[in-house]
Amino acid sequence: MNDGEHPSRFETLAVSHGEEPTPGEPQVGDVVSPIHLASTFALPGLDTEMSLEDIDPDEGEFVYSRLSNPTRHALEKRLAALEGGKHAFAFSSGTAAIASVVLSVVRPGDHIVAFDDLYAGTRRMFETLFASRLDVDVSFVDASQTENVADAVTDDTSMVWMETPTNPRMKMCDIAAIAEVADDAGAVFGVDNTFMSPYFQNPLDLGADVVAHSTTKYLNGHSDSVGGAVVMNDDELADELTFIQQIGLGDMLSPFDSYLLMRGIKTLPLRMRQHEANATVIAEYLEEHDLVETVFYPGLESHPQHDLASEQMHGYGGVLSFELAGELEDAKAFLEALEEFTLAVSLGGVESLIELPAGMTHEPVPKEEREALGITDTLVRVSVGIEHIDDLIDDLDRGFDVLAERLAVTA
Ligand SMILES: *Cc1c(COP(=O)(O)O)cnc(C)c1O
């Protein structure tokens, strides 16, 4: 990723990598990449030898924006640099990114081993699209124990798909150990790195073959763009994914969203540090609180996988969850009393968001199944923003005042 001419420290790459002027463009000294809206580009002439395979965006050669676009190309160079990979692809959503990776690797009759605690949309995609309609066999296992992954692998396993930490219980899996299992099985190992962002975790360095992101979350960071990204080193895999993205599905990121994402990434390190600082204060405050039963945050020593978190991540991130005392209705009253934390799904933006999985995202799942996943009625999930920490704590105090009153009444 470092060509020797440019610095390779993360903060510097985040600000400027990929935004060098494109050869052939009129140079007016823009310090940010222009938004290239063109769908098609004038070709040099009919007599040139240029074939689609030879098009080199790094030389300022573009043909048609589904294939490659200068703004998206600049973003992809930056994404590759931040994850320490050779090839990056920007997608129209995290979902599109993950589906495209699976389609580029897996064939009907193949087997996938996946974490049983995946992002709910990914799990539904694996079950309803790949297993039910495309004849792919999928085993969901508790990957927090690596041997469960090893036990599930078969001769037909062509892909191992993990996510760490998971939502909302912040379970983790050992990326380096699972990379060995996947390697022994000859399977492609993909990791969804959305929750940590490339600033706090780099799966490729730990042996993963592919890393995916919902850039909707931390990478963009401002809750104003839906997108996805995939980064890898392997040239053959990259060729397959190029085919799936450009010829198979056409699910690339728009020029405007590419610009927004490049802009968001410039402050990724600053944002991640503040998300983590605020999340740490909140996790410790909650852990001390009488009306909180358990707190799940990888940065707390009480987290059962705190050592693994410290080993494979460079930080603990900005998402946490906790169980309140009381019943579902008490938890709803707690959330409704808050003024700073916005009641909403999603995560990773500068503003603090809060949600109640049992009453919102996981409401359709029957109670027993929910509880088997560790999602009790009073489990609250927080995406901690970068506001002033005292305002966030004051807001939680407001919620606890309401909760204390209710529990005194019902007690
Ligand atoms: C949000 C999310 C996705 C899906 O991404 P979209 O951009 O919403 O399509 C996938 N994985 C994780 C971990 C997510 O948080």
The ligand as a MOL file (V3000), in Angstrom:
LIG
                    3D

  0  0  0     0  0            999 V3000
M  V30 BEGIN CTAB
M  V30 COUNTS 15 15 0 0 0
M  V30 BEGIN ATOM
M  V30 1 C -25.6800 -2.3350 8.8150 0
M  V30 2 C -24.8890 -3.5750 8.7170 0
M  V30 3 C -24.9060 -4.3650 7.5500 0
M  V30 4 C -25.7900 -4.0420 6.3610 0
M  V30 5 O -25.3580 -2.8630 5.7560 0
M  V30 6 P -26.3430 -1.8990 4.9030 0
M  V30 7 O -25.4420 -0.7750 4.5280 0
M  V30 8 O -27.4680 -1.5190 5.8210 0
M  V30 9 O -26.8320 -2.6920 3.7430 0
M  V30 10 C -24.0910 -5.4880 7.5130 0
M  V30 11 N -23.3300 -5.8420 8.5660 0
M  V30 12 C -23.2990 -5.1180 9.6960 0
M  V30 13 C -22.4350 -5.5510 10.8220 0
M  V30 14 C -24.0750 -3.9560 9.8150 0
M  V30 15 O -24.0470 -3.2600 10.9550 0
M  V30 END ATOM
M  V30 BEGIN BOND
M  V30 1 1 1 2
M  V30 2 1 2 3
M  V30 3 2 2 14
M  V30 4 1 3 4
M  V30 5 2 3 10
M  V30 6 1 4 5
M  V30 7 1 5 6
M  V30 8 2 6 7
M  V30 9 1 6 8
M  V30 10 1 6 9
M  V30 11 1 10 11
M  V30 12 2 11 12
M  V30 13 1 12 13
M  V30 14 1 12 14
M  V30 15 1 14 15
M  V30 END BOND
M  V30 END CTAB
M  END
